[in-house]
Amino acid sequence: MLAKAEFSTDEEAQSFVPPAECVAEVTDDARFTGGRLVQTSRHEL
């Protein structure tokens, strides 16, 4: 499952504690951007 969180301020983002079910931060991972995610296979992830 892929989830997205948006924040109004940097302080909100810094204080965010993800749920235990979240196992990876993918913000800066190019494989998870736009149409690229659709084209990436499970094996490549």
ZADO-1210 file (C-alpha; in nm, 4 decimals, padded with zeros to 6 digits):
<atoms>
<atom x="00.0000" y="00.0000" z="00.0000" code="MET" pos="1"/>
<atom x="00.1220" y="00.3479" z="-00.0822" code="LEU" pos="2"/>
<atom x="00.0054" y="00.6403" z="00.1330" code="ALA" pos="3"/>
<atom x="00.0521" y="01.0128" z="00.0953" code="LYS" pos="4"/>
<atom x="00.0623" y="01.2783" z="00.3650" code="ALA" pos="5"/>
<atom x="00.0597" y="01.6531" z="00.3056" code="GLU" pos="6"/>
<atom x="00.1386" y="01.9259" z="00.5557" code="PHE" pos="7"/>
<atom x="00.0794" y="02.3010" z="00.5661" code="SER" pos="8"/>
<atom x="00.4019" y="02.3796" z="00.7491" code="THR" pos="9"/>
<atom x="00.7488" y="02.2359" z="00.7947" code="ASP" pos="10"/>
<atom x="00.6753" y="02.2030" z="01.1655" code="GLU" pos="11"/>
<atom x="00.3763" y="01.9783" z="01.0942" code="GLU" pos="12"/>
<atom x="00.5876" y="01.7606" z="00.8657" code="ALA" pos="13"/>
<atom x="00.8684" y="01.7343" z="01.1207" code="GLN" pos="14"/>
<atom x="00.6316" y="01.6338" z="01.4015" code="SER" pos="15"/>
<atom x="00.4526" y="01.3662" z="01.1950" code="PHE" pos="16"/>
<atom x="00.4904" y="01.0156" z="01.3349" code="VAL" pos="17"/>
<atom x="00.3969" y="00.7530" z="01.0740" code="PRO" pos="18"/>
<atom x="00.1902" y="00.4513" z="01.1787" code="PRO" pos="19"/>
<atom x="00.3805" y="00.1320" z="01.2597" code="ALA" pos="20"/>
<atom x="00.2522" y="-00.0214" z="00.9345" code="GLU" pos="21"/>
<atom x="00.4640" y="00.2243" z="00.7341" code="CYS" pos="22"/>
<atom x="00.7863" y="00.0457" z="00.6501" code="VAL" pos="23"/>
<atom x="00.9602" y="00.2800" z="00.4039" code="ALA" pos="24"/>
<atom x="00.9930" y="00.6493" z="00.3248" code="GLU" pos="25"/>
<atom x="00.9798" y="00.6932" z="-00.0526" code="VAL" pos="26"/>
<atom x="00.9573" y="01.0713" z="-00.0924" code="THR" pos="27"/>
<atom x="01.2932" y="01.1011" z="-00.2682" code="ASP" pos="28"/>
<atom x="01.2777" y="00.7658" z="-00.4486" code="ASP" pos="29"/>
<atom x="01.2318" y="00.8317" z="-00.8218" code="ALA" pos="30"/>
<atom x="01.0633" y="00.4921" z="-00.8676" code="ARG" pos="31"/>
<atom x="00.7593" y="00.6300" z="-00.6839" code="PHE" pos="32"/>
<atom x="00.6986" y="00.9398" z="-00.8951" code="THR" pos="33"/>
<atom x="00.4228" y="00.9993" z="-01.1472" code="GLY" pos="34"/>
<atom x="00.3906" y="00.7497" z="-01.4306" code="GLY" pos="35"/>
<atom x="00.7129" y="00.5765" z="-01.3337" code="ARG" pos="36"/>
<atom x="00.5400" y="00.3892" z="-01.0516" code="LEU" pos="37"/>
<atom x="00.2919" y="00.2454" z="-01.2999" code="VAL" pos="38"/>
<atom x="00.5757" y="00.1148" z="-01.5178" code="GLN" pos="39"/>
<atom x="00.7875" y="-00.0307" z="-01.2344" code="THR" pos="40"/>
<atom x="00.7525" y="-00.4025" z="-01.1665" code="SER" pos="41"/>
<atom x="00.7309" y="-00.5534" z="-00.8205" code="ARG" pos="42"/>
<atom x="01.0734" y="-00.7069" z="-00.8747" code="HIS" pos="43"/>
<atom x="01.2245" y="-00.3633" z="-00.9471" code="GLU" pos="44"/>
<atom x="01.0829" y="-00.2204" z="-00.6256" code="LEU" pos="45"/>
</atoms>
